Structure formats: C-alpha cells, structure tokens
C-alpha cells in the first residue's frame, strides 16, 4: 500500500467518524514531525494551520513534564483534542457541548482498528518506497586456459586469513520493568541505566550500542532501540522503562524481571 492509498483510507475513516459523531467539527492526522497525512473533507486549511501551531506549542510544554498521551485544549467556541496512536497523532476539534466520553470512544476504537488493518496490509505505510537499484549489465564470460596443476596446488596450500573478529562475551543484565509513557515517547525504544550503556560501549570499543535484546523468563524476546533513562530518580535503580506496545509483545508488566543484553552481531 503506497502513501496515497494510505492517506485516502485515513480520510475516509475521518469522514465516517464525523457521520457517527456530528459533534466532531474537524479531524485530521499528523505524523510525529507535524506533517499532515489526511484530513476530513470539510476542514479548511486555515483551521489545520492554527491547530498545528497550537499542537507544536503543546508539545514544547509537554517535554517539561515528560510528555502525555492525550491533551485537550479548551477554547472559546470549542475544544482541541490531540491523541497519540502509535506513530501518528489524531487531532479533533469539537463543540463545547460535545460529549467527550462518546467522542473519545469513537476515535479510540475506529481509528486504531483501521490502522491495525492497514499495518497488516503494509507494515510501513508512511515510509517512502526505496529507490530501485541500477542493474549493471553482465560482462561477457571469457574462457581462460586452465591453470597448470602445480599452480592450483600452491594456491590450495596458501593459508586463509581470518576475517571474523572475535567479540567479547555478551553481558546480560536483569532489570525490573517500569512503564514508559508520554506523548513524545517512541513506541520502539526502551530506556535503561546510563551506566549499563557506558559499560557496553567500553566493552565494545569499536562500535556504539544503539539496540538491545530483551528476553523474558518465559522465553519471549524482541529487539528495541535503547537510550539512557531520563528521570534521575530511576537511573541507577536497576530499572528498564518499556513502552506498552513492547510490553504486550513480551507479555510482561510493571514490576516483573527481564533479561537485557546489547545487540551486537
């Protein structure tokens, strides 16, 4: 599924949401880089521009408190609501009299369902298609005279140089699961003690560790990007902050113990 089809499907979804819930006056979807993916057919460009500006101010303020999942801004004539759904943001504008519980029920059920369906059809719909590599013409095969048996024998006796680098034994750390939440928190990144990452980088001097493998005691495992814990109260406490999406993949929850090791090949 290409980007145009993906955007068209989202636009139809937004139009259907407005039919189900007339209190939603405007609706559109943004990427994490504030780029517009799709909007309903009735939303003017000026409305989107004002909403995006408010959205950017909101994100700047959210960084100071660690980020949030859902934000509602009260206006004179209505409300602006922003909800994070994996890697995108759903923005809706409703009247002040709107039933927010009903609005949230509609938007948080229909849109995620459509996104999961499209993800099955195309795992990375927002990424551009990679360029087709140039295919170089094959050179014609030239027959050569067979080498003398003595030269063949000498080549076979030449020792092969060892090209593989022997890596040190991979360290394994046991850490306690903590929730990683927030509007700005990536769903594919975990956070662990900064000292552990420093030890990994010292152990593997010729490379920077950017990913880690997580394994549960039940045998489930996955690989994620890894960064240091931001909160000083958690750093150095043997914790690992894991997004809810990864917790579901591993079937773990807050307070459980997991094994973590650097991803090196």
Secondary structure, 3 states (H helix, E strand, C coil): CCHHHHHHHHHHHHHHHHHHCCCEEEEEEEECCCCEEEECCCCCHHHHHHHHHHHHHHHHHHHCCCCCCEEEEECCCEEEEEEEECCEEEEEEEECCCCHHHHHHHHHHHHHHHHHHHHHHCCCCCCCCCCCCCCCCCCCCCCCCCCCHHHHHHHHHCCCCCCCCCCCCCCCEEEEEEECCCCCCCCCEEEECHHHHHHHHHHCCCCCCCEEEEEECCCCEEEEEEEECCCCCCCCCCEEEECHHHHHHHCCCCCCEEEEEECCC
